[in-house]
Amino acid sequence: MRMVGRRGDGDTRVCVAVDLEGYGRRTDAGQERAQDALVTLLDAVWSGRDVARQPNGDGEVALLGPGVGAEAVPEVLAALAAGLRAANVAAPAADRMRLRVAAHLGRARPARNGFAGSGVVRTCRVLGARVLREQLQLRPGVDLVSALSEPVFAVAAADLPVAEYRRVLVSEPVKAFRGWVWLHVGAPLPAAGIPEPAAPPAESGMRIEIADGGLVGSIVQTRELHGGLTLRRDGAR
């Protein structure tokens, strides 16, 4: 049975989020088949486990029970990978499932319309990170890309193929999120790992200043200034 869980069950929890790649490119009927296949897969993965689940069409967020630690994550990942392989072998090429999964250990609890807590937010930020999407796109033969937060990896590493994981920096400025994760792409990564995201370019020293002193941003090149605008360098009096 799929469920959101009991409100008030909180504290530090393992959060696992899953998303299906390419869902929006499927036909309407294809989306329905994809949901059926995904639910069947996840029902099998979570069968017999203490877990609360929040479905969202092409994915799901799950909270493991309050007494379940990060040591359960390797078994969950193994079940997910095995179930995904079995489902794809039997599926037409158009219905093949390719998944991203993220796991984190942090503050989380069931709330009125789903889950709440910084741990849930962080898990979903990692799941949606550009590096996971890119690695799945770059490896058409891979069906599962996973990212584990450092608290999860520290506990689960004893039961993981650690040589196949690389520590990478996830940076999503639009979401004001930045953090280290351990990435697995279904096969050993190059020895050099994955480069860190490039640092944002430094701001130019030139700014446009409104007559009342408000700054409206950096500029690289200007041809004309109109009205009450003046041009100055930072720090000029």
Solvent accessible surface area in square Angstrom, and as a share of the most:
residue,aa,sasa,rsa
1,M,210,0.94
2,R,77,0.28
3,M,91,0.41
4,V,54,0.31
5,G,33,0.31
6,R,171,0.62
7,R,166,0.61
8,G,54,0.52
9,D,34,0.17
10,G,14,0.14
11,D,82,0.42
12,T,66,0.39
13,R,8,0.03
14,V,0,0.00
15,C,0,0.00
16,V,4,0.02
17,A,0,0.00
18,V,6,0.04
19,D,25,0.13
20,L,3,0.02
21,E,37,0.16
22,G,19,0.18
23,Y,37,0.14
24,G,66,0.64
25,R,189,0.69
26,R,40,0.15
27,T,95,0.55
28,D,117,0.61
29,A,56,0.44
30,G,3,0.03
31,Q,45,0.20
32,E,119,0.53
33,R,114,0.42
34,A,3,0.02
35,Q,68,0.30
36,D,98,0.51
37,A,36,0.28
38,L,4,0.02
39,V,43,0.25
40,T,94,0.55
41,L,9,0.04
42,L,2,0.01
43,D,57,0.29
44,A,73,0.56
45,V,5,0.03
46,W,10,0.04
47,S,84,0.54
48,G,91,0.87
49,R,71,0.26
50,D,87,0.45
51,V,10,0.06
52,A,7,0.05
53,R,10,0.04
54,Q,46,0.20
55,P,59,0.37
56,N,85,0.43
57,G,34,0.33
58,D,36,0.19
59,G,2,0.02
60,E,4,0.02
61,V,7,0.04
62,A,1,0.01
63,L,0,0.00
64,L,3,0.02
65,G,2,0.02
66,P,81,0.51
67,G,78,0.75
68,V,45,0.26
69,G,22,0.21
70,A,3,0.02
71,E,105,0.47
72,A,20,0.16
73,V,1,0.00
74,P,14,0.09
75,E,106,0.48
76,V,3,0.02
77,L,17,0.09
78,A,63,0.48
79,A,32,0.25
80,L,3,0.01
81,A,25,0.20
82,A,47,0.37
83,G,24,0.23
84,L,3,0.02
85,R,151,0.55
86,A,67,0.52
87,A,35,0.27
88,N,25,0.13
89,V,132,0.76
90,A,90,0.70
91,A,34,0.26
92,P,88,0.55
93,A,98,0.76
94,A,85,0.66
95,D,23,0.12
96,R,81,0.29
97,M,2,0.01
98,R,28,0.10
99,L,0,0.00
100,R,6,0.02
101,V,1,0.00
102,A,1,0.00
103,A,3,0.02
104,H,17,0.08
105,L,49,0.24
106,G,12,0.11
107,R,125,0.46
108,A,3,0.02
109,R,95,0.35
110,P,3,0.02
111,A,33,0.26
112,R,209,0.76
113,N,151,0.77
114,G,4,0.04
115,F,25,0.11
116,A,41,0.32
117,G,29,0.27
118,S,75,0.48
119,G,1,0.01
120,V,13,0.08
121,V,76,0.44
122,R,82,0.30
123,T,1,0.00
124,C,46,0.27
125,R,76,0.28
126,V,4,0.02
127,L,20,0.10
128,G,32,0.31
129,A,0,0.00
130,R,112,0.41
131,V,22,0.12
132,L,0,0.00
133,R,112,0.41
134,E,72,0.32
135,Q,12,0.05
136,L,1,0.00
137,Q,124,0.55
138,L,125,0.62
139,R,59,0.21
140,P,96,0.60
141,G,71,0.68
142,V,24,0.14
143,D,33,0.17
144,L,24,0.12
145,V,0,0.00
146,S,4,0.02
147,A,0,0.00
148,L,1,0.00
149,S,4,0.02
150,E,64,0.29
151,P,60,0.38
152,V,0,0.00
153,F,19,0.08
154,A,84,0.65
155,V,74,0.43
156,A,1,0.01
157,A,26,0.20
158,A,99,0.76
159,D,101,0.53
160,L,21,0.11
161,P,69,0.44
162,V,77,0.44
163,A,78,0.61
164,E,48,0.21
165,Y,8,0.03
166,R,59,0.22
167,R,103,0.38
168,V,4,0.02
169,L,11,0.05
170,V,1,0.01
171,S,15,0.10
172,E,29,0.13
173,P,105,0.66
174,V,144,0.83
175,K,110,0.47
176,A,99,0.77
177,F,19,0.08
178,R,150,0.55
179,G,8,0.08
180,W,80,0.28
181,V,2,0.01
182,W,59,0.21
183,L,0,0.00
184,H,29,0.13
185,V,0,0.00
186,G,47,0.45
187,A,42,0.32
188,P,95,0.60
189,L,8,0.04
190,P,78,0.49
191,A,102,0.79
192,A,101,0.78
193,G,14,0.13
194,I,30,0.15
195,P,115,0.72
196,E,101,0.45
197,P,45,0.28
198,A,99,0.77
199,A,86,0.67
200,P,110,0.69
201,P,128,0.80
202,A,102,0.79
203,E,116,0.52
204,S,38,0.24
205,G,37,0.35
206,M,52,0.23
207,R,49,0.18
208,I,32,0.16
209,E,36,0.16
210,I,62,0.31
211,A,86,0.67
212,D,125,0.65
213,G,41,0.40
214,G,32,0.31
215,L,84,0.42
216,V,94,0.54
217,G,29,0.28
218,S,45,0.29
219,I,29,0.15
220,V,147,0.85
221,Q,148,0.66
222,T,57,0.33
223,R,223,0.81
224,E,123,0.55
225,L,63,0.32
226,H,126,0.56
227,G,79,0.76
228,G,48,0.46
229,L,57,0.29
230,T,80,0.46
231,L,68,0.34
232,R,70,0.25
233,R,147,0.54
234,D,74,0.38
235,G,67,0.65
236,A,47,0.37
237,R,282,1.03
